[in-house]
Amino acid sequence: MTLTTSSDGLDLIKHFECCHLKAYYCPSNILTIGWGHTGPDVKEGKSITQQQADDFLVSDIKRFEKTVNDSVTVEIKQNMFDSLVSFTYNCGSDAFRNSTLLRLLNSSDYEGAAGQFSRWVNGPNGPLPGLVTRREFEEKLFKKNGYPDGTSESKPKIIANIKARNNTVLKKEPTDSSSLSNEQKVSIPEGKEYGLVWMGQEADNHVKVSLAYNGGNWFIFAPHWDGIQSQSTSSSSGGRVLPVRYFSQRDNYRDASRTCFSSSCAMLLEYLKPGTLPGERGDDKYVQTVFGIGDTTEQWVQVSALKKYGVASRFVQNGSVDLLKREIDSGKPVPIGILHKGPSSAPSGGGHWICVIGYDESGFICHDPWGKLNDTTGNYDSTNGSSVHYSNSCIKRRWTVAHPNDGWCVLT
């Protein structure tokens, strides 16, 4: 059934967007007018009437309603739909389509999806108070009437029960508690028990969890708790690196900032069929093929482009680190989609594609078409992303974000 935005959703959007009848730059430095309207028609100095602003809102909402209706494959309630339209109106259709929020929602993990709103709060220089508040309101609306599976804040779906083995702390960051302020931690006595409604990936002995009965999102130190099973993976092999050519997206002939997916698939193609993309900027040829089919961010477009070069591939959303190692061991690089923004404790973003070309005991060797990512900060330390080493914890946090087998990748 196709849903449309109710008055609750419309009021939420209007409350946070506010109406500006003259073009201005939003906190993300994008020209905006009316109720958050953006696009090539918004020029510096442009002014509109209130009626034009309202007309833009009606038109824009229809576009984002279509995005949500087309992308969500599970049953949702009206309040959930309203919340998602508000989120998509603010963050954009591509961000929603590529989000872990949608990934969890479509796997019927409603509580896990609800826990993702708070991750979308960053502007160019870090969290923005306005976005923090908006995400809180959207999450509250999303959870307002419970979920279609019968669970709710008062009747949650408990996925695990944990018990403190000794005196410990709940933390807002996955680090030593002595380095955290009192506002970032809560002391927990030995024997304290909690039910979990969501559990993220383990990294450096820390696990991000959502506590039942609206207990919030926290990091816990896994060795201090019973009921937390290690999600670490291992391989009997000592590692392998494939001799894959590197392509940078930065010099692509068009849409350089958006063609990470294309450049990553181009590296896969050139390795499987050497000489197909000759020259230092050989990925330009592949990028041109991609845009001849559709948009560079669409998974089906990449699969179709590879097929034009005789490479059969498929896009999957259940990748794991063990799968990556098996693919490398069989001689196949793997393009993967990661969250490349935000700190390691809370990675975010609409998604970025890199090409995994090898692994060792401590992590994975990757060709990152944008450069070398600093996992701690989410910034890029270098524009040269050839054969960069991303640790196991980095890949777990930024690729298999919520579960050990929810990574997006292209397989051949």
N, C-alpha and C positions, 0 to 999 in steps of 0.2 A: 504494500500500500504506500502510495506517495504522500508524504506529509508536507504541510506548510507551516510556517512560523506562527505561533499564537501570540496573543497580546503580551504574555509574559516574556517571550523571547524578544519581541520588538522593543518592549520597555527596557530590557536589559541592554540591548545594543545601543539604544538612544541615550541611556544613562551614562554609558562609558565613552561613547563616541563624541557626544556633544555636537552642536551644529555650528559650523563656521561658514559664513557666506562669502568669505574671501580666502583665497588659497594661502596655505601656510605649510611649513615643514613640520611633520610630526617628529616625535623623539627618535625615530629610526631614520630621520633625514629624508623622508619621502614627501613630495608635494601632495597635499591633501586638501579637500574642500567638502563642504556639506557635512553629512553624517559619516565621515570617514571615507569618502569616495576618493579613489586614486585612479590613475591611468594617464595615457598620453594626452587626453583632453584637458588635463589640469596643468595650467601654465602659471608661472609667477605673475602676480598682480591680478589674476582672474577673479571676478566677482559674479555671484549668482543670486537669484531670488530665493525666498523660502520655498516656493513651489517647486523650483528646479532642484533644490536640495532634497525635498521629499520625493520627487520623481526619481532622482538618483538612488535614493535608499530603496525604493520599491524594486527598481531594476537590479541593483546589486544583490539584494536579498534573494531574489529568484535564482540568480547565478549560484549563490552559495548553498541554497536549498537543494539545487540539482546536484552539486558536489556531494553533499551529505547523503541524499537519497541514492545516488549512484554508487557510493563507496561503501556504505554500511550494508552488510549482508546478513545481519542477525536482527531479531526483533528488538525494537526500542520503543519507549514510551514517548508521549508528546513532550514532556519536560526534558527528556534526554535529547530529543531532536532539537529543541529550542537552544539548549546549552551548546550543542555541537555547531549549530549555525552561527551563534555568537562567536564561538572560538574560531571558526573558519573565516568568518567575516573579518576578524582581527588579524589572523595569522596567514591567511591565504589558502587557496585550494590545494596547491602543490604541497604545502607544509602538512596539511591535514591528510592528504592521500598517502604521504610517505611517513607518517608519524607512528610511533610506537603505540600511541593512544588508540589509533584505528586498528593497528595490528592486534592489540589485546582485546578490543571490543569485538572484532570479528571472530575471535576465538571463544567468545562468550565469557571472557574474563571481565565482567562489568566493574568489579571493584578495582582490579588492576588498571583498567582504563581511567576510572575516576581519579586514581592516584597520579595520573600523568599530567593533569591540568597544571599543577604547581611547578612543573618543569619549564613551562613556557612563559617565563617572566623577564627574560633578559633583553635589554636594549644593546646598543653598540658598546657601552661601557659597563655592563653588568645589570643586575636586577633593577627594574623600574617600579617604584611604589604603586603607580597606577595599574600596571600589569599584574602585580601581586594581588591587589584587591580584586581586579576583574576575574582572574583565574579562581579566586576563592568563591566569588559569586557564581561563576559558571559551574564549578564543581558542586556547590550546594544545590543549584538547580538540577544538575544531572542526577543527583542522589535523592532528590526531594520525595519522590513517590515509590522508592524501592525499585527493584529491577524485575524484568520479565520472568526470571527464573525463581521468583519468590523471595529472594534474599534482599536485605536492607540493612541499615545501620543498627536497627534493633533486632534483626534476625539475619546476621551475616553468614556467609558460607565460609566456614573455618577450613583452611587448607592444611594447617599444622598447629600443634600446641607445643609451646616451648616453656622451659622451666630453668631459672637461674641456678647454676651449679654452685655459685659463690656470690659474694657481693660484687656488683658490676654497675655499668651505666648504660643508658640509652643515649645515643649521640646523634647530632645533626650532621657530623662529618666523619668519614671513615679514617680516623687518626687517633693517636694516643690521647686519652681523656685529659691528661695533665695540660695539654696545649689548648684546650677548649675553655671558653668562658662559661659561667654558671648558666647563662641563657641557652647554651648549646648542648647541655647534657642534663640528665636526670639520674640520680643515684637509685639503684635497685637492690633490695636485700636478697640474700640467698633464699631460694625456695619460691620466689615470686613467679607466678605463671601468667602467660598471655596466650590468647588465640590469635593466629595470623590469618589475614584475608588476602595477603599478597606477599610474595617473597622474590627478591631480585637475585642477580648473580652474585656469587661469592668472589671476592677479590682481596688479597692480602688479609685473609681470615675475617674480613668484615662482610656482613650481608645487610642489604637494605630491606626492611620489612614494613608492612602496614599492619598496625594492631587493630584488632576487632573493636567494635563498639566505639568507633570514632576516636581511637587512641592515637592517631597520627602516624606519620612516616618517620622512621628512625633507622640508624645503623646500629647493629649489634656486633660484638666481638664473638664470633661463632664458638670458640673453645670454652666460653663461659656459660654456654647454654646447652641443655639437653633438648632434643627434638629437632636440631638443625643438622641435616645430613649434608656432608661435603659434596659440592657440585664440581670439584676439581676433576680435570680429565688428564689423561696421560697417554703416551704413545710409546710403544716398544722401540720405535725407530729413533735414532739420534738426530734426525733432521735431514733436510734437503733443500737446496735452492735451485730454481730453474733459471736458465739464461734468457730471460725475457727482456726485450727491448723496452726502453722507457720513453713515454710520450708525456710532455707537459701540456696541460690544458691552457696554460697562460698565453701561449702563442697561437691558439686556434684562430682560424680566419674569421669566425663569428661567434658571438655569445660565449666568450672565453670563461666567464664566471659561472656558466651553467652547463658546461660540457664535460664535467668530470666523469659522468656515466659513459659517455661516448669514448673519451680517451682511455678509460679503463678497459672497455670492451675491445678497443683498437689494439691494445697491448696483447690481449688474449688472442685476437685474430692473427696478428703478426707472428706470434709464437707458434700457433698451430699451422699457419701457412706462410712460412718465411718468404719475404719478397713481395707480399701482397700490397704492403703499404710502404713503398720505398721513400727514402729521404728523411732528414731530421724531423720534418713536420709531416710525417706520413699519415698521422691521424687526421689531418685535414681532409684527406680523401674519404676516410670513413665517416667523418662528421658530415660531409656533404651528402653521403648516402643516407645517413640518418635523417637529415632535414628534408630529404626527398620523400620520406615516408611519413614523418610526423614530428612530434616534439622530442627533444633529446632526453627529457626526464621520464618519458613513458617506458615502462618495462617491455611492453609488446613491440614497441618500435625497435628497441635494441635487438630483440630476438629476431624480428623480421630482417633487420639490416645484416645480422650475422648470417642468416639463411641465404641472403643474396650472394654472399661470398662462399657459400657451400658449407657453412658450419651450422650443424644442428645444435640448438641450445634450448634451455628452459629457465624460467625465472621461478625461484622457490622462496618461501618464507619460513622454512624450518631448518635452516642451516645450523651446524654446530662446529665447535673447534675440531672435534674428531673428524668430521666430514672434510674440513679444510685440509687436514693432514693426509687423509686418504686420497683426495684429489691431487695434491702435490705429489704424493708418492706414486700416483699413476701417471705423472707427467703432464698435469693440466693446471695452469694458473686459474685463479678464481676471482672475478670481480665481486666485491661485496659492498653493501651500503651501510655506512656508519653514521653515528651522531658526532659531528666534528666540532661542535660549538660547546661552550660552557666548560666548567671545571670537571675533573675526573669524578668528583663526588656527585655531580648532577649534569651529565652530558645532555645536550639539547640540539635543536636545529631541525631543519627540514630534511636533512640527509645529504651525504656526500659519498661518492663512490671512489674506491681505490682498488688496486689489483694485487691480490696476495700471490707472491711468487715463491715463497719458501717458508720454512719454520726451523726453529731450534728448540732446545729445552725451555728457554725463558720467554719465547714469544714467536712472532711472525715477521718475516721479511716482506715488505710491501713496496710497490711502486705507487706513490701517492701523487696524482697528477697536479695537485695544487702546491705541494711542498712538504716540509717536515713538520708534523703536528706535535705540539707540546701537550702531552696528555694531561698534565697537571692544570694548565691554564685554559686549554682550548684554543690557544693562539698558535700561529705558525711561526717557527723560529727560522725557517729557511724556505726559499722558493724552489730548492732542489729536492724533490721527493723521490729520487732514485734509490732503491734498495734501502729504505729506512726501516729501522727495527721498532716495531710496536709490541710492547710487552703483552704477556698473556692477560694480565689484568686490564690493560687498555682495550684489547679486543673484546673481552667479556663485557666490560662496562659499556663500550660504544657500539658493539655489533650485536651480540646476544644480550640485549639490554634487560629483558624481564625474565627470560627463561633460558636454560642451556641450549635450547634448539629452536630459537625464534629469529635466527639471522637471515637477512635478505641477501641473496646472491644469484649469480648466473652460472649454471652448470652446463658442461658440454659432454 
